[in-house]
């Protein structure tokens, strides 16, 4: 017979758990967060500085024969990747005369050489600028200049040749991952790498690298219309690498990366996080929904990455009997809709979805460690200690924070949507963008809760409910997200106005039922006496914009509505969407098969709504 006191204790415990259903998840997350926070403090103080490269080198010493990378049927051990990166270091040191602090642009797709070239650069103390391999022309040149790269390592020869004259004028050296190259000004480096020694590099080559040194540059779209180079310090690299550990990934896990390595998700969370854990990574050149689960089964994958769109693609695949026959236990990513999330779990089994919220350049992020469907994170006191933040009232129409009579911002109420801002402190700094002080300053918000304070403006609208769950609501301003990529509206508008018939263009994103993010649309005015030239407009966007940034819908207007400060109004246009039954203005649809814009009909609209037309 149980003791009365024991029964009472059991009842009290059950009552406590009923009132605090997330107590266990909160407790273990707080414990884990404290441990990771203490590690970061240790790395800040330790001399000489211990970087993620040193973590990799320790992994090489402890398990040199463990598989680090699997790629297209070939396996590479930690020891092999280390030796190959030594050869890269020596070849670049000899050929490019690189020295500590020199920034080098990597213009490459996902492949093992991307990894050992980055490691080779790190061994020389050189930060790498990770370029989106989809960009071309003006955007590509801009990326080189804003991070002050004087060396480019590329495998995409054609794209580099387009801008080679300008690169040579600016004194930028170009190295191609090939045995030979007949183009003057492009140096083949593969033969030099193969002939170089694979002996370890001296630590003295990076003796001046410290926790606040620039480790890499990752490019993010913004309101300038051109990519911005977010400065990622070694401190930020370490903090990002801990996300896998925070999500419960262990040294025995096998991690699947199919997101591009130029993205912070693929590089920082996936690759660098994998190094911190000392795990095996399955690297794929690009995402494939049809081969995803076959890859997972073939390589015994236990942790996968996603963005909202990739999760939806998996759910849209035809159903199979063996869908739950896999070992995936954790999915780490962001941007998945609640309905897709629920369908994913129903289709593919009990996978712990760890939805994240973060920005490459930001100083605040969240993890939904409870796997509650729909939330991007959960707030606890340890999180607020390391990353102080607040959510403030925001005027959508004016696109600015609401301030009181004292000129200070007003905190949003519990459950109210507002602008997320992160306090800039020693523990949570905001470094900004390389070579772009103006855009860096735009992200700084002063006099938020008291005069003289400084916060990072995330540009995102979120809400936090009474249970401390965080929900992403929308993006603010001139950037929207489509196909997992940020699209800067002013860049798209600039390209559209290159079409001879177009006078002005107002670009924005509109929601499409069944899709994450917003698809590109533009309201344009035409030059006097001109009709809309479908072929010329298509030619401009197809030539100068990646597929995800091309406006799929064009709306012809007699004039563009402006604010009192001469900014183009977008809110009403966004709300009206692209339904030809409700819009009197002429509408056009970008038809990729016909390679032109065609008149938007109700038939096309219905085909998009029923997903007969794939966007």
Order of alpha helices (4+ residues) and beta strands (2+ residues): alpha-alpha-alpha-beta-beta-alpha-beta-alpha-beta-alpha-beta-alpha-beta-beta-alpha-beta-beta-alpha-beta-alpha-beta-alpha-beta-alpha-beta-alpha-beta-beta-beta-alpha-beta-beta-beta-beta-alpha-beta-beta-beta-beta-beta-alpha-beta-beta-alpha-beta-alpha-beta-beta-alpha
